[in-house]
C-alpha cells in the first residue's frame, strides 16, 4: 500500500523549495523503499533547483543519503528489510559493454526505480539523481542501495553517496595518487576537501590546497593539506611549481569546473603528470589550449565522474576506514538540520559558510 511522507520539492526554476506530502508506492520488481535517516545538502541539488540539470520540474530533491531498507520488491536479493544502506546513483546493469569488460564503474546503463513518486494529486516527481532523499522515505532501484557497517553514523555515511566519494575517488581511483606523490587541489569546497583527504589516505607526501577563501584553506589544512595557496593574491601555477622544486605537481585535481582554473591545473602539473577534472562545468564553457602544449607536456588529462567509484566496492571500504579512525568523514558535517531548513542551507552553501549541511530525520 502506498505511503504518504514529507519531502522537499523544487516546484520550478529558481523558486523556493517547499516541504510537501509525497506519495511513495510499494516497491515493484527490482525496487526498494528506504526509510531515510540522513541526507546531505549537495551543490547538485541546488543545480536542480536552478534548472541547471534539466527542466523536468517538479523535482524531489536530495540524493546524498543513508537509511534502512523498509521493503523490497520481487526479485530483489542484494538487500533485505532492515539493512543499513548508503544510496548511490550508479546502479550498475551488469550487461552493458563496460560491465561485460569488467569495468562496472563505467556502466553505460545505470538505472533507477521504474515507478514514480508523486504529489497527492498525481503529479509525478523527478527524483534528484534518481534518488529523491529529502524525504522521510524514498523509492529507488535496489541496486542503488549499498550495504555498509551499521555502526557508522547515518549523517556521516550518507555523504559517500555523492560529494565525498567524488573527491576521494578523483584522487584514488581517477588520479591514482600514490605514496610520495605531490598533489595540488584547486577548489576547496566539499569535493576538493575530499580529494585532499583521499590524497592523504593514499600516502601523498605533499598536498597543496588552492582557493580564494582563507576560511576554506584553513579547513583544507585540517583535512590534510600540507601547504595552502590563496589564488586571489598569488599566481597558483607559480606557487605550485615553487612548492614542488620548480617542476609542478604529479597530480592536479581541479574541483571548480571553470576554464580558467582548468588552465591553471594544466600548467601546474609536472611533465607527464595528471590533471583530473572533477568540478562540473556548465554547457557553454570552453577551453582553449595550444595543442603543442598538450602534446609536449605528455601525461594524462582525465575527468572523474562520481570519482570513478564502484559503490559496492568503495562505500564499505571507506566506512571501515572511518570506523578504524583512518578517515575522518565526520569532519565534513558542518551542521545537522531539519527538512524545513533546506532553503536556508542552500543560502549558507552559496556563501561558503558550510562544508556540508545534513538533514537528519
Order of alpha helices (4+ residues) and beta strands (2+ residues): beta-beta-beta-alpha-beta-beta-beta-alpha-beta-beta-beta-beta-alpha-alpha-beta-alpha-beta-alpha-beta-alpha-beta-alpha-beta-alpha-beta-alpha-beta-alpha-beta
